């Protein structure tokens, strides 16, 4: 049964889920990024918004996106976005550059996005699958 934090009103899949209620502004995340990195972020978010209802939360280092649990995080860097997304399996194919066990049943997979061309059908498919398995 989902649990709602009484302070920040976020909904979690587990009762009294550990989390931070603190929220941050998006703009400072891009303060050290090259021009165009924020545009990549906005493009990617416009694509994933089509998946359905989700919650996003800005932290000091990135933005997490949740269905019932987190399915993706975006971390703005100087010249790219680092995207982490969950899967039921490890991905060992380009452009994934790292995979590790996130939980006993889930893998986290990391991708760097440097241009809009890299926000392609394959990436969106992986992100949609991540959204679906966390719902």
N, C-alpha and C positions, 0 to 999 in steps of 0.2 A: 504494500500500500504506500503510495507516495506521501512524503512528508514535506510540509512547507515551513521554512524558517520564519518564525514570528517577527524577526527584525528586518531582514532584507526581502522577504516574501518569495525567495527562490524556492523552486520545487525540486525535491531530490527523491531518488528511488528508495533510499534507506532512511529509517527514522533517525533523527538527530545526526545527520551526516556532517562530518567535520568539514568546515569551509571558512572562508573569510567573507564577511558581509561588506567589506570595504570595496568601493567602486572608484575607478579612475577615469580621467578624460582620455579620449582617443588621440588627440593632437600631439601630446608629448611623446607618444610611442614613435612618431615619425620625425621627431626633431633632428635626429642624426642621419636620417635616410636621404639618399639622393632623390632628386626630383623624379617623379614618376612611380616611386614605390607605393605611395598612397593610392595612386590611380590603379595599380595592380590589385591592391587590397579591395578597393571599391568594386572593381570588375569581378573579382572572385566572390565577394559577398553577394553581388547581384545575381550570380549564377546559383549559389546555394540557397538563397532566399526562396527559390522556386520549389525546393524540396518539401516545404510544409512548415508547420509551427516549430519554432525553436527559440531558445534563450541564448543570448550572447552576453558575455561579461568581460569588461576590460580590466586587466590587472596592471601591475607596474611594468610587466614585460611583454604582454601579448593579449590576445583576445581568445577566449574559449567559447565554443559553440556546443550547445547541449540539446539533445532530444530529451530523453529521460536521464541519460548520462552523457558525459562529454564524448563527442564524436570527432572533434577537430579543434586544433589550436593554431593560431597564426601569430608568428613572431616577426615583426618588422626588423630587418637588419639594415646596414648601411646601403647595400646594393642589391638586396633581394628580400623575399619573404621566405621564411622557413615555415613549412606547413607540416603539422603532425596530425595523423588521423589513425583511427583504430580499424582493425580487421580481425576476423576470426582466424587468419592465417598470416604467415610471414610473406612479405613481397620481396622477391630477389630480382627485380627487373628495373631497368632504367625508366624513369628518373628517380626511383627510390634509392637513396644513398645510405640509409641505415634502417634496420628493423630490430626491435627488441620486445621481449615479453613485457607487456603492460600489466597484465594480470595473468592468472593461471590459464584463462581461456582467450585472452585478447593480445594482439600484437599492436605496437605503435610503429608506424612507418613514417619516415621523414623525407620530405622533398624540398628542394630549393626552387623558387620561381623567380626568374630574372626578367621575363618579358611576357607580354600578353599572349604570345604564341604558345607558351607553355601551359596556359589555362585551357587545355584542350579536352576533347571528348573523354579520353582515358582518365584524366585527373578528375573530371566531374563525375564520371561513373564510379570511381573509387570512393569519392567523398559522399555520393548518394548512398552507396552500399554501407558506408560507415554510419550515416544518418539512420538508415533503416535497421541496422543491427543494434543500435542503442535505443530504439523506441519501444 
